[in-house]
Amino acid sequence: MKFFLAAGGTGGHIFPAEALAEGLIQRGHQVILITDERYKNYDGHEKKFRIEKIPAATLKGGFFSKLKALIKILLGILVSLRILRGSRSAVVIGFGGYPSFPAIIAAKFLGQKIIIHEQNAVLGIANRALAPLANIIATSFPEVQGITTRNAKKICYTGNPVRGAIAEIHDFPYPEIGNALNILVIGGSLGATVFSEVVPAALMKLNPEIREKIKISQQARAEDVERVKKNYMEMGVIATVATFFTDVPKRLAEAHLIIARAGASTVAELAVAGRPSMLVPYPNSKGDHQLYNARSLEKIGAAWVIEQKNFTAEGLAFRLETIIMNPEPLLLAAENAKKAAELKAVEKLAALAEKLGAEKLC
């Protein structure tokens, strides 16, 4: 079969779309990814699917900003019609984000079958608008807020597809904590300034004999990288600081603790990898969805959730010192994280798409 995957160009939408693409290709299908100009090859590996970029935007700002965005959306629909035309039997799967809207609108116009996949615990803006057009709404969480009673019958829980390189970590044992506690700090596709400010300041507050037991891999915004590197160097902390890591699976496998935002892909990958985390949800996420995502791990003892207003150098220093003195809670959290993992998300979503393509709804 032929499948079109439509996803916003940021990691939270792209990672599950690419994971599904891998699974569909392994099943012998053809895949075309529809995205926008923000897309980049995050892991650097050659892709086995075609990539089409379309105009896309969100209706924000004043009158002229919204008018400009509307024109881009209309252009996106026209380009999507050209891409999808001639593939009437294809299934189109939207993963949210700006490009999913024109692609799904075009698919509906052509009479194609539609799945939307919601990564978060709260239905996103694009998916909320597109839900009435979908044949199936696939979800990453058993319970998702924002789905109307009319659309509830369309729900199929699949979990959030995770890239193969991350899924492989599930079978790795939790790394032994020797002379160093490996901490991985990631803040979404472009890092988070709050981590660049709070994490080095927290380590500065630790006693030198505690601080020397910590190794850091930290993602930071481009404007913060040199400052953060200098901070760690002056403290004598072994640290790797970069705007983006292409070897996240390797660093995740080696990490004892992750400090991160709580995007859907991050939460799913932490669960599958079985790694404990301190999650600081982005406070301006739509519908506070990152907080709901994070709570899903906290309530099973797999993560510690710290709202950004409470994320301070003093508080983080106390938590890190406590963990270094007694790492047992990390081992327990790692075990609990694996219990939350949906290991068959790719298989479930791929099978769902195949059934829809064969006109067999769930």
ABEGO torsion letter per residue (X at the ends): XBBBBBBBABAAAAAAAAAAAAAAAAAGBBBBBBBBAABBBAAGBBBABBBBBBBBBBBBEBAAAAAAAAAAAAAAAAAAAAAABGBAABBBBBAEEAAAAAAAAAAAAAGBBBBBBBABABBBAAAAAAAAABABBBBABABBBGBBAAAAAABBBAEBBBBAAAAAAAABBBBBBBABBBBBBBAEAAEBAAAAAAAAAAAAABBAAAAAABBBBBBBBAAAAAAAAAAAAAAGBBBBBBABBAAAAAAAAABABBBBBABAAAAAAAAAAGBBBBBBBBAABBGGAAAAAAAAAAAAGABBBBBAAABBAAAAAAAAAAAAABAAAAAAAAAAAAAABBAAAAAAAAAAAAAAAAGBBX
